[in-house]
Amino acid sequence: MVAFERVSKHKIGQILISKGLITKEQLREALGVKHQDGKSLTGDILVKLGYVTEQEIIEAVLTQYNIPYLAPDNYKINKKALELIPEELVLEGRFIPIDIMDNFILVIMADPFDKKTIAEIEEISKYKTKVFIATPSQIKKAIEKYYPKKHNHEDTKD
């Protein structure tokens, strides 16, 4: 299972405030929505409210944790990795398998903290998982490119 080293004690909202990207009031609003909804991530809510971009959230996560960033467009994706993971899991987990190296399957995820999906990837692939992070829209675009049959019919959790 993947564990990322936390390099900043600050939460995402605090990081965004310190960078001048959001106000305390905007953060309170997002946390209120999160409390009502119970499942969305604060960063996702801030993006939906139009206060920050996906890229700004990724940069805040990178400030907070030692997670490698990799845009799917910048990697030549290995078809063997794509074939190893069922399409339904890819759609549900918002990730794209990109390669197999040594005893690892490399995946790019919108939510690299999704332990359930990571455990499923490892169980199905029989490989340890090396996780990279990218924006949800970058992941969605890669899924649409490599899984063209189903992306039009299923929710890929924008």
N, C-alpha and C positions, 0 to 999 in steps of 0.2 A: 504494500500500500504506500502511496506517495504521501510524504509529509514535507511541507515547505517551511523553511526557516523564516520566522518573523523578524524582520529587520527594523521595524518601527512599532512602537507601542501605540501609536495613534490610530484611531479608527478612520475609515474612509471619509466620513463626513468632516472630521477634524482636518484631515489632509486637504480636502477640497476647500474648506474655509481658509486655511493658512495660505493656500495658493491664490486666494481671491476669486475662486471660481463660483462659489455659492456664498449666500449669507446664512447666518444662524437661523433666521426665519424660514428660509427655504429648506434647510435641513430639518427643522421642526415639522414643517408641512410633510416632507417625505416620510419622516418617522411616524407621523400620524396615519398616513396612508398604509405604511407597512404594518402598523398595529391593527388596523381594520382588516387588511387583506390576509395577514398572517403568514404569507408564503413568499412574497416577492422580496428580493434583495434591495437594500436601500439604494445602491448604485443604479439598479434597473429603474427604480421609481424616479430618481433624479433625472435620468435620461428621458423617461416618458413625460415628465413634467416640463421638459425642455430647458432645464437649468444647466446641464452639462452634456457633453458628447460621450459616446461610447469610448472613444480614444482617451478622453480625460479620465474616465473611470479606470480604464486599463492602466494608465500612468499612475493613478493613485494606488491601485493594487500593487503595482511594481515597486512603489515607494514603501509599501507596507510589508511585502513579502518578497523573498528571493525566488521568484518564479520566472522562468525564461519565456520571453515573448517571441512568437513566430507567426507571421501572417501566412495563411495557407497559400496565397498567390506566390509567395516567395520560395516555395518548396516543390520539387518534382515528386508528386505523390506516387507511391509504390502501389500498384494494383493488387498485389498479394495482400497488403495490409487492408485495403478496402474490402477484399473478398473474405477476409478472416472474420470480420465483425458483421452481424446481421444488420441490415438496413434499418429495421425497426428500432434497434438500440441506438443507432447513430441519430436518428430523427428525435427520439425521446430524450437522449442525453445531451443533445446540442454539442456534438464533437465530430471531428473528422480524423480517422486513422490515417497516418501519413507514411509510415515506414516500419520496417522490422530490422533491428540491429542487435546483434548478439542475442541476449536473452530478453530483449525489450521490444514492446510495441510502442511506437511513438504516436501520440495523439495530441491534437490541438483542441482545447476545450474553451467554451465560453465561461464555464464555472469549474475551475480546477480544484475546487473544494468539494465537489460532488462525489463523496466516498462510495455511495451506492453504485453509481455508474462505473467508477473506476474498478470496483470489486467485480462487477459483471464483465467488464472488458477483460480483466485478468483471468476470470473463470472460463470464459469462452475461448480466449486466444491461447491460454496456457503460457502466456508471457507476463513478465513484470511490466508495469506501465511507466513510461517516461512522459510526463505531461508538460505541455506548453500552453500558453494562454493567448487568446486573440479575442477580438470583439465579437459579440453575437452576430452582427451583420456579416463579418468576414466568414464566420463559421457557416452561416446560412447560405452565403454565396457559394462556398465550396461544396456544401451538401447538394445544392441545386445543380452544380456542374457535374458532380460525380454520381449522383443518384437522381437522374432526371425523371424517372418514371413516377416516383412517389411524392416528390416535394410539392407538387401542385395540389395534392389531395390531403395532405396532413399538416397539422399545425406544427411548425418548427420553433415555437415559443419565441417570437421576436423579442 
